[in-house]
């Protein structure tokens, strides 16, 4: 256990630190190799981990490719400007509309997609509006938080969703039916708590006349109009795939590649640029970090967690759900939600309580917001802001996360219970 824990902690530190530009995937793979050499995991364990995460990882890549192509044609900038114009100059309406946009993008294009795509657009919009630093930070924090808290309704909305749905053989339709209420509760609760915490930094009025006309940012109107039909067909495809037990990555990755091909034929995007910029490091990050975490499982970590979950399951349904959610949340906050979802899924294997499985997902999606390193989406979000010259300190973010996360998490878990 000590050796497995040391390997995991060192790997996680380097993933967060990224010294000399060392990328997260490279670090995770190095950690996995060290775990193999040290005998913490075996070659057979690698294949077990691969079987768990391949569908989730390929689906994620497909969703990001689709998001990047849509971003190239101006889809997300159009949506952001449209929301801003709807506010009619009210700062508070713009704040709420920005969160709603983030919630929709997170649900349809995954939390990481929302963090990567919307953050630069939101920051640019705030700078054009000549808002002060505190106001810009308030909008950015709200956008960063909703990217994870709204990643609940669909299997493809978060890597953790896909991993758990595959692990417990939860269908696409079944997942939606159980998570659609928590999703809406999460979005409403998030808006309420964020407004209470950040309301002093939100201006009463903003000059929206400084912003472009939404129609002016669309680079190819025909492809833009077609994208709505394509997204509807893709969503229908997920339901069809569920009926025939087809892996979700077939539609997510297939959809991304097809739309990239169409956009290339329309001479709207450069395919080499999209393929090059796609987050391939996430593939190695998922595989490598999961292998390292599997070493913790081999060392007995899941046995300890299972004991806690068995105790929670012996209590009332509310205690079981809330307890599972907060356990997953705190583990995610301090050891990242990607390894946490795997450890918790394994620990829940023999506990016949479906609600606790969904509580685990909620905890792993919302809990990471308590620390900067809790989720990959937050790490990507912070890295994106840093490249844009916006630096948020560890303690500033943690203070914000610890204030906002627990009340939202509690309300969502109660709705699930």
C-alpha positions in Angstrom: 0.0 0.0 0.0 2.8 2.4 0.9 4.7 1.8 -2.4 1.5 2.1 -4.5 0.5 5.3 -2.7 4.0 6.8 -3.2 3.9 6.1 -6.9 0.4 7.5 -7.2 1.2 10.7 -5.3 4.4 11.4 -7.2 2.5 10.8 -10.5 -0.3 13.2 -9.4 2.1 15.9 -8.3 3.9 15.8 -11.7 0.5 15.8 -13.5 -0.5 19.0 -11.6 3.0 20.6 -11.6 3.9 19.9 -15.3 7.6 20.9 -14.9 9.3 22.1 -18.0 6.2 21.5 -20.1 6.0 17.8 -19.2 2.5 16.8 -20.5 -0.1 15.1 -18.3 -0.3 12.0 -20.5 3.5 11.5 -20.6 3.6 11.8 -16.8 0.8 9.3 -16.3 2.4 6.7 -18.6 5.7 7.1 -16.8 3.9 6.5 -13.5 2.3 3.4 -15.0 5.6 2.0 -16.2 7.1 2.6 -12.7 4.1 0.7 -11.2 4.7 -2.2 -13.6 8.5 -2.3 -12.8 7.8 -2.1 -9.1 5.3 -5.0 -9.3 2.4 -2.9 -8.1 0.4 -3.9 -11.2 0.9 -6.7 -13.8 0.5 -6.9 -17.5 -2.9 -8.5 -17.1 -4.0 -5.5 -15.0 -3.1 -3.2 -17.9 -5.5 -5.1 -20.2 -8.2 -4.9 -17.5 -7.8 -1.1 -17.3 -7.8 -0.8 -21.1 -11.1 -2.7 -21.2 -12.6 -0.3 -18.7 -11.5 3.0 -20.3 -11.1 2.5 -24.1 -14.7 3.4 -24.9 -14.7 6.5 -22.7 -11.4 7.8 -24.0 -12.3 7.4 -27.7 -15.7 9.0 -27.1 -14.0 11.9 -25.4 -11.7 12.4 -28.4 -14.6 12.3 -30.8 -16.6 14.9 -28.8 -13.6 17.2 -28.6 -13.0 16.9 -32.4 -16.6 17.8 -33.1 -16.4 20.7 -30.6 -13.2 22.0 -32.3 -14.8 22.0 -35.7 -17.9 23.7 -34.5 -15.7 26.3 -32.8 -13.9 26.9 -36.1 -17.1 27.7 -37.9 -18.1 30.2 -35.2 -20.8 28.0 -33.5 -19.9 28.7 -29.9 -18.9 32.3 -30.4 -22.4 32.8 -32.0 -24.0 31.2 -29.0 -22.0 33.3 -26.5 -22.9 36.5 -28.3 -26.5 35.5 -28.7 -26.7 35.0 -24.9 -25.0 38.3 -24.3 -27.4 40.2 -26.6 -30.4 38.5 -24.8 -29.3 40.1 -21.6 -30.1 43.6 -23.0 -27.3 45.1 -21.1 -28.2 43.7 -17.6 -25.0 42.4 -15.9 -27.0 39.9 -13.8 -28.9 38.5 -16.7 -25.7 38.1 -18.6 -24.2 36.3 -15.6 -27.1 33.8 -15.6 -27.2 33.4 -19.3 -23.5 32.7 -19.4 -24.0 29.9 -16.8 -27.0 28.5 -18.8 -24.8 28.4 -22.0 -22.0 26.7 -20.0 -24.6 24.1 -18.7 -25.9 23.3 -22.2 -22.4 23.1 -23.7 -21.2 20.9 -20.9 -24.1 18.5 -21.3 -23.8 18.2 -25.0 -20.0 18.5 -25.6 -18.6 17.2 -22.2 -17.2 19.2 -19.3 -13.7 19.3 -20.8 -15.1 20.6 -24.1 -16.9 23.4 -22.2 -13.7 24.3 -20.3 -11.5 24.3 -23.5 -13.9 26.0 -25.9 -16.0 28.5 -23.9 -13.2 29.8 -21.6 -11.3 31.8 -24.3 -14.5 33.0 -25.9 -15.9 34.2 -22.5 -12.6 35.9 -21.6 -12.4 37.7 -25.0 -16.0 38.9 -24.6 -15.3 40.2 -21.1 -12.3 42.1 -22.3 -14.2 43.7 -25.2 -16.9 44.8 -22.7 -14.1 46.5 -20.7 -15.1 44.9 -17.5 -12.9 45.2 -14.4 -10.7 42.4 -13.1 -13.1 41.2 -10.3 -16.0 41.0 -12.7 -14.0 39.1 -15.3 -12.9 36.7 -12.6 -16.5 36.2 -11.4 -17.7 35.2 -14.8 -14.7 32.9 -15.4 -15.1 31.2 -12.0 -18.8 30.7 -12.8 -18.0 29.3 -16.2 -15.4 27.0 -14.8 -17.7 25.6 -12.1 -20.7 24.9 -14.3 -18.5 22.9 -16.7 -18.3 20.1 -14.2 -21.5 20.6 -12.2 -23.6 20.4 -15.4 -21.9 17.3 -16.8 -24.6 15.0 -15.5 -27.5 14.3 -18.0 -25.9 12.2 -20.7 -23.4 9.3 -20.7 -21.1 11.3 -22.9 -21.2 14.5 -20.7 -18.2 13.4 -18.7 -15.5 10.7 -18.9 -16.6 9.6 -15.4 -20.1 9.0 -16.8 -18.9 6.8 -19.6 -16.6 4.8 -17.4 -19.3 4.1 -14.9 -22.1 3.4 -17.4 -19.8 0.9 -19.1 -18.7 -0.7 -15.9 -22.2 -1.3 -14.6 -23.8 -1.8 -18.1 -26.1 1.2 -17.8 -27.9 2.1 -21.0 -28.0 5.6 -22.6 -31.8 5.9 -22.0 -31.6 4.5 -18.5 -28.8 6.9 -17.6 -30.8 10.0 -18.8 -33.9 8.9 -16.9 -32.0 8.8 -13.6 -29.8 11.9 -14.1 -32.0 14.4 -15.8 -33.6 15.7 -12.6 -30.2 15.9 -10.8 -28.9 17.8 -13.8 -31.6 20.5 -13.7 -31.3 20.7 -9.9 -27.5 21.1 -10.2 -27.8 23.9 -12.8 -30.4 25.8 -10.7 -28.5 25.3 -7.4 -25.2 26.3 -9.0 -26.7 29.5 -10.4 -28.2 30.4 -7.0 -25.0 29.7 -5.0 -22.7 31.4 -7.5 -24.9 34.5 -7.6 -24.9 34.7 -3.8 -21.1 34.3 -3.6 -20.2 36.5 -6.6 -23.1 39.0 -6.8 -21.0 42.0 -5.5 -18.7 41.6 -8.5 -21.4 41.6 -11.1 -22.2 45.0 -12.7 -25.7 46.3 -13.0 -25.2 47.3 -16.6 -22.8 46.3 -19.4 -22.5 48.0 -22.8 -23.5 45.1 -25.2 -23.2 47.5 -28.2 -19.5 46.9 -28.0 -20.0 43.3 -29.0 -20.3 42.0 -32.6 -23.5 40.9 -34.2 -23.8 37.1 -33.6 -24.5 36.5 -37.3 -21.1 38.2 -38.2 -19.0 35.5 -36.5 -20.4 32.6 -38.5 -17.8 31.5 -41.0 -19.9 29.2 -43.1 -23.7 29.8 -42.9 -24.6 26.6 -44.7 -22.5 24.4 -42.5 -23.7 26.3 -39.4 -27.3 25.6 -40.3 -26.5 22.0 -41.1 -24.7 21.5 -37.7 -28.1 21.8 -35.9 -29.5 18.9 -38.0 -26.2 16.9 -37.5 -26.3 17.3 -33.7 -29.9 16.2 -33.6 -29.1 13.1 -35.8 -26.1 12.3 -33.6 -28.2 12.5 -30.4 -30.7 10.2 -32.1 -27.9 7.9 -32.9 -27.0 7.5 -29.2 -30.5 6.3 -28.5 -30.4 3.8 -31.4 -27.0 2.6 -30.3 -28.4 2.0 -26.8 -31.1 -0.2 -28.3 -28.5 -2.3 -30.1 -25.8 -2.2 -27.4 -23.4 -0.3 -29.6 -20.4 1.3 -27.8 -21.0 5.1 -27.4 -17.6 5.8 -28.9 -18.8 4.5 -32.3 -21.2 7.5 -32.5 -19.1 10.1 -30.6 -15.8 9.4 -32.5 -17.6 8.5 -35.7 -19.7 11.7 -35.5 -16.6 13.8 -34.9 -14.7 12.4 -37.9 -17.8 12.7 -40.2 -18.3 16.3 -39.3 -14.6 17.0 -39.7 -14.8 15.5 -43.1 -17.8 17.5 -44.1 -16.2 20.8 -42.8 -13.0 19.9 -44.7 -14.9 19.4 -48.0 -16.6 22.7 -47.4 -13.1 24.2 -47.0 -14.0 25.6 -43.6 -11.4 23.9 -41.5 -7.8 22.6 -41.8 -8.0 18.9 -40.8 -4.3 18.6 -40.0 -4.7 21.5 -37.5 -7.8 19.9 -35.8 -6.2 16.4 -35.6 -2.9 17.9 -34.2 -4.7 20.1 -31.6 -7.0 17.3 -30.4 -6.2 16.3 -26.8 -4.4 13.0 -27.5 -2.6 13.3 -24.2 -5.9 12.6 -22.5 -5.7 9.0 -24.0 -2.4 8.4 -22.4 -3.5 10.2 -19.2 -6.5 8.0 -18.8 -4.7 4.8 -19.5 -1.6 5.7 -17.4 -3.3 7.1 -14.4 -5.8 4.3 -14.2 -3.0 1.7 -14.2 -1.4 3.6 -11.4 -4.7 3.6 -9.5 -5.2 -0.1 -10.1 -2.1 -0.6 -8.1 -3.9 1.1 -5.1 -6.8 -1.3 -5.7 -4.4 -4.3 -5.7 -2.9 -3.0 -2.4 -6.3 -3.0 -0.8 -7.6 0.5 -1.0 -10.9 -0.6 -2.4 -11.4 -3.0 0.5 -11.4 0.0 2.9 -13.7 2.0 0.8 -16.0 -1.0 0.3 -16.3 -1.4 4.1 -17.5 2.3 4.3 -20.0 1.8 1.5 -21.4 -1.3 3.0 -22.0 0.6 6.2 -23.7 3.5 4.4 -25.8 1.0 2.5 -27.1 -0.4 5.8 -28.5 3.0 6.7 -31.4 4.8 5.2 -31.5 5.6 1.4 -30.8 9.3 2.0 -27.8 8.6 4.2 -26.5 6.0 1.7 -26.8 8.4 -1.3 -25.5 11.5 0.5 -22.7 9.6 2.2 -21.6 8.0 -1.1 -21.7 11.3 -2.9 -19.6 13.1 -0.4 -17.1 10.3 0.0 -16.6 10.3 -3.8 -16.4 14.1 -3.7 -13.7 14.4 -1.1 -11.7 11.6 -2.7 -12.0 13.3 -6.1 -10.9 16.7 -4.6 -7.7 15.2 -3.2 -6.8 12.4 -5.6 -8.5 13.6 -8.9 -11.9 12.3 -10.0 -10.5 10.1 -12.8 -8.9 7.6 -10.4 -11.6 8.1 -7.8 -14.4 7.0 -10.2 -12.5 3.8 -10.9 -11.8 3.0 -7.3 -15.4 3.7 -6.2 -16.9 1.7 -9.1 -14.8 -1.3 -8.1 -15.8 -0.8 -4.4 -19.5 -0.6 -5.4 -19.4 -3.8 -7.5 -21.0 -6.1 -5.0 -23.3 -3.5 -3.4 -26.8 -3.8 -4.8 -27.8 -0.2 -4.6 -28.3 1.6 -7.9 -28.8 5.0 -6.3 -25.3 4.8 -4.8 -23.8 4.3 -8.2 -25.4 7.5 -9.5 -24.4 9.3 -6.2 -20.8 8.2 -7.0 -21.1 9.9 -10.4 -22.5 13.1 -8.9 -19.8 13.2 -6.3 -17.0 12.6 -8.8 -18.4 15.3 -11.1 -19.0 18.1 -8.5 -16.6 17.2 -5.8 -13.4 18.0 -7.8 -14.3 21.7 -7.9 -13.1 21.9 -4.3 -9.5 21.9 -5.4 -7.6 23.0 -8.6 -6.4 19.5 -9.3 -9.7 17.7 -8.7 -10.6 17.1 -12.3 -9.0 17.2 -15.7 -11.5 19.8 -16.9 -10.3 22.2 -14.1 -6.6 21.6 -14.9 -7.3 22.3 -18.6 -9.4 25.4 -17.6 -6.6 26.8 -15.4 -4.0 26.0 -18.1 -6.1 27.8 -20.7 -6.4 30.9 -18.5 -2.7 30.9 -17.7 -1.9 31.0 -21.4 -4.3 34.0 -21.6 -2.4 35.8 -18.8 -5.0 35.0 -16.1 -3.5 33.4 -13.0 -5.7 32.0 -10.2 -3.7 30.9 -7.1 -4.2 27.5 -5.5 -5.6 29.0 -2.3 -7.9 31.5 -4.1 -9.4 28.7 -6.1 -9.7 26.3 -3.2 -11.4 28.9 -1.0 -13.9 29.5 -3.7 -14.5 25.8 -4.4 -14.9 24.9 -0.7 -17.6 27.6 -0.3 -19.6 26.8 -3.4 -19.3 23.0 -3.9 -20.7 21.5 -0.7 -24.2 23.2 -0.7 -24.7 22.5 -4.4 -23.5 18.9 -4.0 -25.9 18.3 -1.0 -29.0 19.6 -2.9 -28.2 17.5 -6.0 -27.7 14.3 -3.9 -30.9 14.9 -2.1 -32.7 15.3 -5.4 -31.2 12.0 -6.5 -32.2 10.3 -3.2 
